[in-house]
Amino acid sequence: MRYISTRHGSQGEPAPLGFEDIMLAGLARDGGLYLPAEWPQFSKAEIAAMKGLGYTELAFRIMRPFVGDTFDEATFRRLIAEAYASFETPDVAPVKPLGDSGLHLMELFHGPTLAFKDVALQLLGRMLDHTLTARNRHATIVGATSGDTGSAAIEAVRDRKTIDIFMLFPHGRVSEVQRRQMTTVLAPNVHNIAIQGTFDDCQDLAKACFNDLAFRDRHALTAVNSINFARVMAQIVYYFWAALKLGAPDRPVAFTVPSGNFGNVYAGYAAKQMGLPVSHFVVGANSNDILARFFETGVMTMSEVVPTYSPSMDIQVSSNFERLLFDLYDRNGVTLADAMTAFRSTGTLKVGANALAGVRQLFDAGRVDEPATLAAIADCYRCFGETIDPHTAVGYAVAQQHRRDTSVPMVVLATAHPAKFPDAVEKATGERPKLPARLGDLMDRAERLDGLPNDVEALKAMIDERRATSQAPVRAKVRS
Ligand SMILES: *Cc1c(COP(=O)(O)O)cnc(C)c1O
């Protein structure tokens, strides 16, 4: 499998890359995002033959074409098995019907940090460590989080000698549970940084580190946020998993995805490109509705981020959206690079009427404001006895507005455990959800974090300094 950047050709013609390269790099050097030059294809018969497989075997079959010979078969199976052994249930992503409504919840929050990001990051952490160990190298992860990525990434790489992780989060804008899941990890390779700014500021700071190529090379920077294609790859698996449980490949399934950076729903789009019969996707947004406005109008316009009950979706610039735009620009990396540069300076991007009509066949979108989010949590609890978190509630609400065909099962991706957002859930249902036993003492654990202004030079100085004082042999390696 060869990979290309969404902006390929915009800075000369780079050599196509393999899986290991793009996993280690995260973001492409031309500023674009990597994706496979062609999607692996599964025929109807091949998909039918996957019925009844356990999650880890299904994961192996779906992901194998993407990794090629990066890992030998036994190693790749072992990495997958170890990643998913960290989940509370061997099903990894249980699919539950909501009565006979035709709606189903796919629970993606049974991993160590209680959000869907564990599904990809538990595997990515292990793949990175394996590769770095084999190459006798060290990498530095710089990431931005609106809450859930941070803890999932930290949990995936804590205590690994091959990796240091610097995680930026917007000060005061992540929930206390989310913050503590990061800051109570006291492993020496973990560096938590509270930034005076929004999530988009954090994301811009991380991007600026990557765009400084000397800095990037000095520290072998790696991105593990959802721009890393390896995460998209691991997320493709559960779309097949749910669809197979609900009748694929003989009947289509619809998915509703509460979206922020567009990584999760893009993985569903990828599954469809690979042959999975999906009738349509519904993109759920909270009041930060840039994606919903795009699907309605074909125009993407930045505006201010407002804090909501679903902070992991408090995003204005959805980084993964560039991967979908790549297809809307007929996979022309040069015109897309121009459009993205213009978007950065003008705050507006518009696609043509034909391209818009094309995406609207496959994507619906809807937004849910704050009262409606609480009402959805209350409604799901009352009607089906299921307690859902505010992100899942956004999906639950928009799914019902966009069924299209009620005979088609609709899977709502349940992206976080309700106990991660206990205040909103308690407000909606009157009952405070309890953390699972393994996180029971989270509120009593010691925290460690640093604070920084929204200033890239201050951030780079901190990373330089921390890396200079960490393990000596690794430092020699980085300088050589
Ligand atoms: C990250 C996250 C989202 C948004 O996912 P994207 O891949 O960024 O669209 C939604 N819900 C929860 C709970 C999350 O952690």
The ligand as a Tripos MOL2 file, in Angstrom:
@<TRIPOS>MOLECULE
LIG
   15    15     1     0     0
SMALL
NO_CHARGES

@<TRIPOS>ATOM
      1 C1        -13.0910   13.1890   19.7060 C.3       1 LIG1
      2 C2        -14.5180   12.9940   20.0490 C.ar      1 LIG1
      3 C3        -15.5310   13.2730   19.1440 C.ar      1 LIG1
      4 C4        -15.2490   13.8480   17.7690 C.3       1 LIG1
      5 O1        -14.6130   12.9030   16.9440 O.3       1 LIG1
      6 P1        -13.9100   13.3960   15.5880 P.3       1 LIG1
      7 O2        -13.1940   12.1930   15.0860 O.co2     1 LIG1
      8 O3        -12.9700   14.4860   16.0010 O.co2     1 LIG1
      9 O4        -14.9660   13.8710   14.6920 O.co2     1 LIG1
     10 C5        -16.8440   13.0090   19.5100 C.ar      1 LIG1
     11 N1        -17.1330   12.5210   20.7240 N.ar      1 LIG1
     12 C6        -16.1940   12.2550   21.6340 C.ar      1 LIG1
     13 C7        -16.5810   11.7410   22.9660 C.3       1 LIG1
     14 C8        -14.8540   12.4630   21.3280 C.ar      1 LIG1
     15 O5        -13.9080   12.1840   22.2240 O.3       1 LIG1
@<TRIPOS>BOND
     1     1     2 1
     2     2     3 ar
     3     2    14 ar
     4     3     4 1
     5     3    10 ar
     6     4     5 1
     7     5     6 1
     8     6     7 2
     9     6     8 1
    10     6     9 1
    11    10    11 ar
    12    11    12 ar
    13    12    13 1
    14    12    14 ar
    15    14    15 1
@<TRIPOS>SUBSTRUCTURE
     1 LIG1         1 GROUP 0 **** ****
